[in-house]
Amino acid sequence: MASFRTTRSIIVRFFLDTNVIIYALDRGAPAKRERAIEWLTALAGRSAIVISPQVLNEAASVLVHKLKADLTAVREAVAGMASWCTAPLGPATADHALQLYERYGFNWWDCLVIASALDAPCDCLLTEDLQDGQNLGHLRIVNPFLHPVESLLGPS
């Protein structure tokens, strides 16, 4: 797999799917939690994280309903992710998602994530929900739980 090493002149943007954020906060899956935290730390240090309002809201929902997190902690997590929430999610994104759905047949919510990532525009979508290594236009799908940070970014 080709590298996504960043330099001062090239900014590589990584769209995070909800599962990466949740694993970083979930103590129930320690190996995935450690890897998700490694990715978040490395990408945040490069100002390379992008999410959409959909991802922000899905993360809040999982924290509240599945992980039964304290509402104060959920508010802090949402506030901490606010600066990353720069990807579009509106009528044009929905139309793009419909085109992706028609072409690829992915589940609807994944199509919205992919459309937001493409429209952001991001270079890479970190998710465990799609085929690792697949390219969708300029967007590469990467399962962050299969690859250490250094394999794509090099040493920090």
C-alpha positions in Angstrom: 0.0 0.0 0.0 1.3 3.4 -0.9 2.3 5.8 1.8 0.4 8.9 2.8 3.4 10.6 4.4 2.8 14.3 5.0 5.3 17.1 4.4 5.1 20.8 5.1 3.9 21.5 1.5 1.4 18.6 1.3 -1.6 18.3 3.7 -3.3 14.9 3.6 -6.8 14.9 5.1 -8.2 11.8 6.8 -11.9 11.4 7.2 -12.7 9.3 10.4 -15.7 7.0 10.5 -17.6 6.8 13.7 -16.2 3.4 14.6 -12.6 4.8 14.9 -13.8 7.5 17.4 -15.9 5.1 19.4 -13.0 2.6 19.8 -10.8 5.4 21.0 -13.3 6.0 23.8 -14.4 2.4 24.5 -12.5 0.6 27.2 -14.2 -2.7 26.3 -11.9 -3.3 23.3 -8.4 -2.5 24.6 -6.4 -3.4 21.4 -8.7 -1.4 19.1 -8.8 1.4 21.6 -5.0 1.6 21.6 -4.8 1.6 17.8 -7.6 4.2 17.5 -5.9 6.5 20.0 -2.6 6.2 18.1 -4.3 7.2 14.9 -6.2 10.1 16.5 -3.1 11.4 18.3 -1.0 11.3 15.1 -3.6 12.9 12.9 -4.6 15.5 15.4 -1.0 16.5 15.6 -1.0 17.1 11.9 -4.4 18.8 11.8 -5.5 16.1 9.4 -8.8 15.0 10.9 -12.1 15.6 9.2 -15.5 14.3 10.3 -19.1 15.2 9.2 -22.0 16.2 11.4 -23.3 12.6 10.8 -20.2 11.1 12.4 -20.3 13.6 15.3 -24.0 12.7 16.0 -23.5 9.0 15.5 -20.6 9.1 18.0 -22.8 11.0 20.6 -25.6 8.5 20.1 -23.3 5.5 20.7 -21.8 7.1 23.7 -25.2 7.9 25.2 -27.2 4.8 24.3 -24.7 1.9 24.0 -21.8 2.9 26.2 -24.0 4.7 28.7 -21.5 7.5 29.1 -22.1 10.3 31.5 -23.8 13.3 29.6 -21.0 15.6 30.8 -18.4 13.3 29.2 -20.5 13.2 26.0 -20.7 16.9 25.9 -16.9 17.1 26.4 -16.3 14.6 23.6 -18.6 16.4 21.2 -16.9 19.7 22.0 -13.5 18.1 21.5 -14.5 16.9 18.0 -16.2 20.2 16.9 -13.1 21.5 15.2 -12.8 18.4 13.1 -16.5 18.7 11.9 -15.7 20.4 8.6 -17.1 17.9 6.0 -20.4 18.8 4.2 -23.7 17.1 4.9 -26.6 18.7 3.1 -28.7 18.1 0.0 -25.7 18.0 -2.4 -24.1 15.3 -0.1 -27.3 13.3 -0.1 -27.5 13.4 -3.8 -23.8 12.3 -4.1 -24.6 9.5 -1.6 -27.5 8.4 -3.8 -25.1 8.2 -6.8 -22.7 6.1 -4.7 -25.5 3.9 -3.5 -26.6 3.3 -7.1 -23.1 2.6 -8.3 -21.7 0.5 -5.5 -24.6 -0.7 -3.4 -23.0 0.1 -0.1 -25.3 0.7 2.9 -26.9 4.1 2.9 -25.1 5.4 6.0 -21.7 4.4 4.5 -22.6 6.1 1.3 -23.2 9.4 3.2 -19.9 9.0 5.0 -18.1 8.3 1.7 -19.9 11.3 -0.1 -18.9 13.6 2.8 -15.3 12.4 2.7 -15.1 12.8 -1.1 -16.7 16.2 -1.0 -14.5 17.5 1.9 -12.2 16.6 0.0 -10.3 13.9 1.9 -7.5 11.6 0.8 -8.3 8.7 3.0 -11.3 7.3 4.9 -10.4 5.4 8.1 -13.0 2.8 8.7 -13.4 -0.9 9.5 -16.7 -1.1 7.7 -15.5 -1.1 4.1 -12.9 -3.0 2.0 -9.3 -2.1 3.1 -7.3 -0.7 0.2 -10.3 0.1 -2.0 -10.1 3.3 -4.0 -13.3 5.3 -4.6 -12.1 8.1 -6.9 -9.4 10.0 -5.0 -10.4 8.5 -1.7 -8.6 5.4 -0.3 -10.3 3.2 2.2 -8.0 2.2 5.1 -8.9 -0.1 8.0 -6.8 1.6 10.8 -7.0 -1.6 12.9 -5.0 -3.5 10.2 -2.3 -0.8 9.7 -0.1 1.0 12.2 0.0 4.8 11.9 3.7 4.7 10.7 2.8 2.5 7.7 0.9 5.4 6.2 2.3 8.5 7.8 5.9 7.6 8.6 7.4 8.5 12.0 6.0 11.6 13.6 
